[in-house]
Amino acid sequence: MRTASVSRKSSETEISVDLTIEGSGKYDIEIPVGFLTHMLEAFSKHGQFDLKIRVTGDMQVDQHHTIEDLAYVLGSAFKKALGERRGIQRAGFFIYPMDDSLVQCAVDLSGRPYVIFDAKFAYQFCVQFDTSLTKHFFEAFARGCGANIAIRLLTGENDHHKLEAIFKAFAKSMRDACIIDPRISIPSTKGGFDL
């Protein structure tokens, strides 16, 4: 079982993440942004990752520090749980429909952080979640995990549906990328990551 516990404390946020990659989609998530809690519950369920997340942040300032630091710690938990990334498929891809929305997501657990994000939202806020921070969430996750993430909203009208399709497509892509294939040793012609 690939598991990790990662904590981070600063003057702006205090965050802890417990992750089991080979989970069953169980979650226990407390984040001071309710809509993001909902998105990460969907991520856990659709990726079959077990997640326990605790977050406090300087929400009196805005959501930026809380969302950035949470995403970085979550990405770091995946990086720690994956270890040398031995035997993983490394790449995952999924197209997810959510009512009026359709999202394409591809992930490469290459060790190199990079994000391509092509999605626009009608409003700055979906409930209380600042949609302008969505791309930033994935950038921080990519830095923490060492992942190349490409997300494209193919069509959509409702911001809730767009965001939910994004997080569910990301979950399915991460699940596929993390799967162990016994035929694979190190999935890189370099012979390792971070080389």
C-alpha positions in Angstrom: 0.0 0.0 0.0 1.4 3.4 -1.0 0.6 5.9 1.7 2.0 9.3 2.8 1.3 11.8 5.5 2.5 15.4 4.8 2.1 18.5 7.0 3.0 22.1 6.4 2.7 25.0 8.8 3.4 28.7 8.0 2.2 32.0 9.3 -0.6 31.8 6.7 -1.8 28.2 6.7 -1.7 24.9 8.6 -2.3 21.9 6.5 -2.1 18.1 6.9 -2.8 15.4 4.3 -3.0 11.7 4.8 -3.2 9.8 1.5 -3.6 6.1 0.5 -3.2 5.6 -3.3 -4.7 2.1 -3.2 -7.8 3.3 -1.4 -11.5 2.9 -1.8 -12.5 6.5 -2.1 -13.0 7.2 1.6 -12.6 10.8 2.6 -12.5 13.0 5.7 -11.9 16.5 4.5 -12.2 19.8 6.4 -11.3 22.9 4.3 -12.6 26.4 5.0 -13.8 26.6 1.4 -16.9 24.4 1.2 -17.0 24.1 -2.6 -13.3 23.0 -2.7 -14.2 20.4 0.0 -16.8 19.1 -2.4 -14.4 19.0 -5.3 -11.7 17.0 -3.3 -14.4 14.6 -2.1 -15.2 14.0 -5.7 -11.5 13.6 -6.5 -11.1 11.0 -3.7 -14.2 9.1 -4.8 -13.5 9.0 -8.5 -9.8 8.4 -8.1 -10.4 5.7 -5.4 -7.8 7.5 -3.2 -8.3 7.6 0.6 -7.9 11.2 1.8 -7.8 12.8 5.2 -7.3 16.6 4.9 -7.2 19.3 7.6 -6.8 22.9 6.6 -6.8 26.2 8.4 -5.8 29.4 6.6 -5.8 33.2 6.6 -9.3 33.4 5.0 -9.7 36.9 6.4 -7.1 37.9 3.7 -8.6 35.8 0.8 -8.5 32.2 -0.4 -5.2 32.4 -2.3 -2.8 31.1 0.4 -5.1 28.4 1.6 -5.8 27.0 -1.9 -2.2 27.2 -3.0 -0.7 25.6 0.1 -3.3 22.9 0.2 -2.7 21.9 -3.4 1.1 21.9 -2.9 0.8 19.7 0.2 -1.6 17.3 -1.6 0.8 17.1 -4.5 3.7 16.5 -2.1 1.7 13.6 -0.5 1.4 12.0 -3.9 5.1 12.5 -4.6 6.0 10.9 -1.2 3.6 8.0 -1.7 4.9 7.3 -5.2 8.5 7.1 -4.0 10.8 6.2 -6.9 7.6 5.9 -9.1 8.8 2.3 -9.9 6.3 0.3 -11.9 3.8 3.1 -12.4 2.0 3.6 -15.7 3.2 7.3 -15.3 0.6 8.8 -17.7 -3.2 9.0 -17.5 -5.9 10.5 -19.7 -9.6 10.9 -19.3 -12.5 12.7 -20.9 -15.3 13.4 -18.4 -18.8 14.6 -19.1 -20.8 16.4 -16.5 -24.2 17.4 -17.8 -23.5 20.4 -20.1 -19.7 20.2 -19.6 -17.0 18.0 -21.1 -13.4 18.1 -19.9 -10.3 16.5 -21.2 -7.4 15.9 -18.8 -4.0 14.3 -19.2 -1.4 13.7 -16.5 2.2 12.7 -16.8 4.0 11.9 -13.5 7.2 12.8 -15.1 8.9 14.6 -12.1 8.7 17.9 -14.2 6.0 20.3 -13.1 4.1 22.0 -15.9 0.4 23.0 -16.3 -1.6 23.7 -19.5 -5.0 25.0 -18.4 -7.6 26.0 -21.0 -10.9 26.7 -19.2 -13.0 29.9 -18.6 -15.7 30.5 -16.1 -18.7 32.8 -16.3 -18.3 34.1 -12.8 -15.4 34.8 -10.4 -17.2 32.8 -7.7 -18.9 29.4 -7.7 -20.7 29.5 -4.4 -17.8 30.9 -2.3 -14.9 29.3 -4.4 -12.8 31.8 -6.3 -12.8 30.2 -9.8 -9.8 32.4 -10.8 -7.7 30.2 -8.5 -8.5 27.0 -10.3 -5.4 27.1 -12.5 -3.3 28.1 -9.6 -4.5 25.0 -7.6 -3.2 22.7 -10.4 0.0 24.7 -10.7 0.7 24.2 -7.0 -0.2 20.5 -7.1 2.1 20.1 -10.1 5.0 21.7 -8.2 4.4 19.5 -5.1 4.0 16.3 -7.1 6.3 16.8 -10.0 3.6 16.3 -12.6 2.7 17.6 -16.0 -1.0 18.4 -16.1 -3.0 19.4 -19.1 -6.7 20.3 -18.7 -9.0 21.5 -21.4 -12.7 22.4 -21.1 -14.2 21.2 -24.4 -17.6 22.6 -23.7 -19.7 23.8 -20.8 -22.2 26.4 -19.6 -22.6 26.0 -15.8 -19.6 26.8 -13.7 -20.4 24.1 -11.1 -20.5 21.5 -13.8 -17.3 22.7 -15.4 -15.4 22.6 -12.1 -16.8 19.2 -11.1 -15.9 17.7 -14.5 -12.4 19.1 -14.2 -11.8 17.6 -10.8 -13.4 14.2 -11.8 -11.3 14.1 -15.0 -8.2 14.9 -13.0 -9.1 12.1 -10.5 -9.5 9.5 -13.2 -6.3 10.6 -15.0 -4.3 10.5 -11.7 -5.7 7.0 -10.9 -4.5 5.7 -14.3 -1.1 7.3 -14.0 -0.6 5.8 -10.5 -1.5 2.2 -11.5 1.3 -0.3 -11.1 2.0 -2.4 -14.2 4.3 -5.4 -13.2 5.9 -5.2 -16.7 7.3 -1.8 -15.9 10.4 -1.1 -13.8 11.3 2.6 -14.1 9.0 4.3 -16.7 11.6 6.5 -18.1 14.4 6.1 -20.8 16.6 8.2 -18.4 16.4 5.3 -15.9 14.9 7.5 -13.2 13.2 10.7 -12.3 14.7 14.1 -11.3 17.7 13.3 -13.6 
